[in-house]
């Protein structure tokens, strides 16, 4: 029996077809699973702590220690005390510095422009008859007072105060001769060198007495802005009144006026004022005679 041609062709085609790879593999193929093992990096263990100059506080071990440590907060009583002391010191410093600058400002204003407002050149004589000018007062602080020996009450009171001031200032300066008390008479006719010497010895031995002619005394009174009312032509034995200003004039070593001491000042307050100026001068490093 012969097969039809179409059936024969199909049979040949089926037998000659190459089987696929999938069909050749077994149905149950085992899967390969890859496991990745991660090894942690080894890092050195170093104990670090923030930089501090304060010693480490011991760790609290009990609740009582923890409460005691936390009760102080960020500040301690030592820190509070240091803060208060520092603040008080700064306040005192700035107050003293402000007063010093104010004294310096007043002293600079008192010098004037070109010509001093108080003080200036003069020519007088001391109690030994030697010529004395403003140059003799330079190098130290001078304390100048104008008066006359026949003054009934004001001059003796002021000279008693002057004597106390001299002793206080000398004590503060430990005996250094940096302060010159000067008495200039407003009555040259009656206040001869001999009369003036005996008069001043009753108050203090360190007071320097100066006198001169009528014109010389009038000129120095004008330079120091002192009221001068002494009559010019006076007959021997004639009685007359003399009016004058009642102030002490503090002059610095350069001969410049720095302070005026009045009747309202006590010996203690006057000495304190004088020492403030002397100490300011010393701190500035300027030369100051001490012999």
Order of alpha helices (4+ residues) and beta strands (2+ residues): alpha-alpha-alpha-alpha-beta-beta-beta-alpha-beta-alpha-beta-alpha-beta-beta-alpha
